[in-house]
Amino acid sequence: MTVISEHAQGPVAGATGKPTDPEAPTANPLAGNPGVVGIPTVIAGAVGLGLINIGAMPGGASGATLAILGTCTVIGLLITTVWAAALGQNASASLFAVFFGFYASYAALTLGLAHGWFGTSVVSATDAQVTWLLSWLVTIVLLTLVTLRLPSSFTLLLGLVDLALALLLAGTMTGATGLTRAGGAVVFAFVAVSVYLYADLMSTETGGRGLPLGRPLLTR
């Protein structure tokens, strides 16, 4: 009996005697970078929030922003979170999940206050907003601290969110519109950093060289 070496070149005879090609590796249908969906949807929602907080187009910006958040941003971030988790990218999944919760809860809170949901009266609306802002400020400050091993551009991004929430919280508690508008201006700084990260991502995804993202603040 002739024994065919495992290292022999060419097709291997199958049970029928006909040559068969080696089995090709199965492509992963989930392969890719979930950020290509998550980052642009975050940008769209953040622009709308920034317009509201700086007082631009007060008559129609709120409704348009809720439409963006309730569809594009929330759905996009949900897809991104599940996609990242399926790939085992746990840090990315956690980050996108936090932003998903942030935007989804904002849309729910705004709609709830406008329609009298959740048993929140007009008198206690400010307290509800303060509670929401404080909860997310604590959460995203924590997220900022536990992701210091990421490139510093991500730390800058989350730090801007922290600053914006702190200003909006102070403005809501004191009724100072100047602080609220300052918070809106910081939101646009956050958008600028997000655009930079998106440009880096799309450059690498289309075969180009990525942009410098900065050294991590914590390397050990």
VMD Tcl script that draws the C-alpha trace (Angstrom):
set ca {
  {0.00 0.00 0.00}
  {1.33 3.38 -0.95}
  {1.26 5.92 1.88}
  {0.80 9.57 0.88}
  {2.87 11.90 3.00}
  {0.98 14.57 4.91}
  {3.44 17.06 3.48}
  {2.94 16.04 -0.15}
  {2.05 18.85 -2.46}
  {-1.10 18.92 -4.54}
  {-4.69 17.78 -3.91}
  {-5.42 14.79 -1.69}
  {-7.55 11.90 -2.94}
  {-10.88 11.60 -1.20}
  {-13.06 8.59 -0.54}
  {-14.28 8.60 -4.14}
  {-10.76 8.62 -5.53}
  {-11.17 12.14 -6.88}
  {-8.79 14.89 -5.79}
  {-10.13 17.23 -3.12}
  {-8.79 20.63 -2.10}
  {-7.81 21.28 1.50}
  {-10.64 22.79 3.50}
  {-10.52 26.59 3.35}
  {-10.75 28.47 6.64}
  {-14.22 29.75 7.44}
  {-14.50 33.51 7.29}
  {-15.82 35.23 10.40}
  {-18.92 37.22 9.34}
  {-18.47 39.49 12.39}
  {-14.89 40.43 11.59}
  {-14.27 44.16 11.43}
  {-14.20 47.21 13.64}
  {-17.51 48.05 15.39}
  {-16.40 51.66 15.72}
  {-17.29 52.27 12.07}
  {-20.93 52.18 13.21}
  {-20.64 53.53 16.73}
  {-18.53 56.66 16.30}
  {-20.54 58.42 13.56}
  {-23.83 57.75 15.36}
  {-22.34 59.26 18.53}
  {-21.26 62.32 16.54}
  {-24.76 62.87 15.15}
  {-26.37 62.71 18.59}
  {-23.72 64.91 20.21}
  {-24.15 67.66 17.62}
  {-27.86 67.79 18.43}
  {-27.20 67.96 22.18}
  {-24.65 70.70 21.66}
  {-27.12 72.78 19.65}
  {-29.72 72.50 22.41}
  {-27.34 73.44 25.21}
  {-25.85 76.49 23.49}
  {-29.36 77.76 22.78}
  {-29.19 77.50 18.99}
  {-32.51 76.97 17.21}
  {-34.45 76.54 20.46}
  {-37.76 76.12 18.64}
  {-36.91 72.98 16.70}
  {-33.58 71.59 17.83}
  {-35.03 69.57 20.70}
  {-37.47 67.57 18.60}
  {-34.90 66.94 15.87}
  {-32.32 65.82 18.41}
  {-34.73 63.35 20.00}
  {-35.49 61.91 16.57}
  {-31.74 61.43 15.95}
  {-31.08 59.97 19.39}
  {-34.09 57.65 19.41}
  {-33.26 56.12 16.03}
  {-29.76 56.62 14.63}
  {-27.70 56.99 17.80}
  {-29.44 54.50 20.10}
  {-29.84 51.77 17.46}
  {-26.32 52.33 16.12}
  {-24.78 52.06 19.59}
  {-26.79 48.95 20.41}
  {-25.51 47.27 17.22}
  {-21.97 48.40 18.00}
  {-22.08 47.11 21.58}
  {-23.36 43.67 20.57}
  {-20.87 43.50 17.69}
  {-17.90 44.38 19.92}
  {-18.99 41.89 22.59}
  {-19.36 39.14 19.97}
  {-15.77 39.77 18.87}
  {-14.55 39.61 22.46}
  {-13.60 43.30 22.46}
  {-14.79 43.75 26.03}
  {-13.29 47.18 26.67}
  {-14.86 48.57 23.50}
  {-18.17 46.88 24.29}
  {-18.18 48.47 27.76}
  {-17.39 51.92 26.39}
  {-20.08 51.78 23.70}
  {-22.59 50.30 26.16}
  {-22.08 53.27 28.47}
  {-22.76 55.70 25.64}
  {-25.76 53.63 24.57}
  {-27.20 53.94 28.07}
  {-26.38 57.64 28.20}
  {-28.16 58.54 24.97}
  {-31.07 56.14 25.45}
  {-31.76 57.39 28.97}
  {-31.52 61.00 27.81}
  {-34.15 60.37 25.15}
  {-36.38 58.57 27.68}
  {-35.97 61.31 30.29}
  {-36.72 64.13 27.85}
  {-39.79 62.39 26.43}
  {-40.93 61.45 29.93}
  {-40.69 65.00 31.24}
  {-42.49 66.37 28.19}
  {-45.39 63.90 28.50}
  {-45.61 63.49 32.26}
  {-44.28 59.94 32.34}
  {-42.62 58.25 35.34}
  {-44.75 60.24 37.77}
  {-42.46 63.27 37.53}
  {-44.28 66.56 38.00}
  {-43.29 69.87 36.44}
  {-42.14 71.06 39.87}
  {-39.71 68.17 40.28}
  {-38.43 68.25 36.67}
  {-35.24 70.05 37.67}
  {-34.54 67.49 40.39}
  {-34.98 64.72 37.84}
  {-32.50 66.38 35.48}
  {-30.00 66.87 38.31}
  {-30.30 63.20 39.26}
  {-29.74 62.13 35.66}
  {-26.72 64.41 35.19}
  {-25.13 63.41 38.48}
  {-25.61 59.69 37.79}
  {-23.94 59.92 34.41}
  {-21.18 62.23 35.63}
  {-20.18 59.64 38.25}
  {-20.39 56.80 35.71}
  {-18.33 58.47 32.98}
  {-15.71 59.78 35.43}
  {-15.30 56.16 36.52}
  {-15.07 55.07 32.87}
  {-12.41 57.72 32.28}
  {-10.30 56.44 35.17}
  {-10.49 52.75 34.27}
  {-9.54 53.35 30.61}
  {-6.32 55.28 31.19}
  {-4.43 52.49 29.38}
  {-6.14 53.49 26.15}
  {-4.43 56.05 23.88}
  {-4.61 59.55 25.36}
  {-7.03 60.76 22.68}
  {-9.69 58.51 24.25}
  {-8.89 59.93 27.68}
  {-9.31 63.43 26.24}
  {-12.64 62.40 24.71}
  {-14.02 61.07 27.98}
  {-12.55 63.99 29.95}
  {-14.50 66.39 27.75}
  {-17.68 64.45 28.49}
  {-16.91 64.75 32.21}
  {-16.38 68.50 31.91}
  {-19.54 69.00 29.84}
  {-21.65 67.05 32.33}
  {-20.16 68.96 35.27}
  {-20.98 72.31 33.63}
  {-24.49 71.19 32.69}
  {-25.06 69.90 36.22}
  {-23.92 73.21 37.74}
  {-26.06 75.15 35.27}
  {-29.14 73.05 36.02}
  {-28.72 73.32 39.78}
  {-28.13 77.09 39.76}
  {-30.25 78.08 36.77}
  {-27.23 79.82 35.21}
  {-27.65 79.72 31.43}
  {-24.02 80.70 30.98}
  {-22.86 77.44 32.52}
  {-25.30 75.47 30.38}
  {-24.03 77.14 27.22}
  {-20.44 76.51 28.29}
  {-21.36 72.85 28.65}
  {-22.76 72.91 25.13}
  {-19.51 74.42 23.83}
  {-17.56 71.59 25.46}
  {-19.88 69.11 23.73}
  {-18.66 70.49 20.39}
  {-15.07 69.98 21.54}
  {-16.05 66.37 22.21}
  {-17.47 66.20 18.68}
  {-14.17 67.48 17.26}
  {-12.20 64.72 19.01}
  {-14.76 62.14 17.85}
  {-14.34 63.32 14.27}
  {-10.57 62.90 14.62}
  {-11.00 59.34 15.91}
  {-13.42 58.56 13.09}
  {-10.95 59.91 10.52}
  {-8.25 57.66 11.98}
  {-10.55 54.64 11.90}
  {-11.72 55.16 8.32}
  {-8.17 55.83 7.15}
  {-7.01 52.44 8.43}
  {-10.15 50.67 7.22}
  {-9.64 51.96 3.67}
  {-5.97 50.97 3.51}
  {-4.38 54.22 4.63}
  {-2.18 55.12 7.55}
  {-3.85 55.88 10.83}
  {-3.56 59.16 12.70}
  {-1.52 59.47 15.91}
  {-3.75 58.79 18.93}
  {-1.29 59.67 21.68}
  {0.46 57.59 24.31}
  {-1.61 56.12 27.16}
  {-1.40 58.00 30.45}
  {-1.11 54.69 32.28}
  {1.22 52.04 30.84}
  {1.54 49.56 33.72}
}
mol new
graphics top color blue
foreach p $ca { graphics top sphere $p radius 0.5 }
foreach p [lrange $ca 0 end-1] q [lrange $ca 1 end] { graphics top cylinder $p $q radius 0.2 }
display resetview
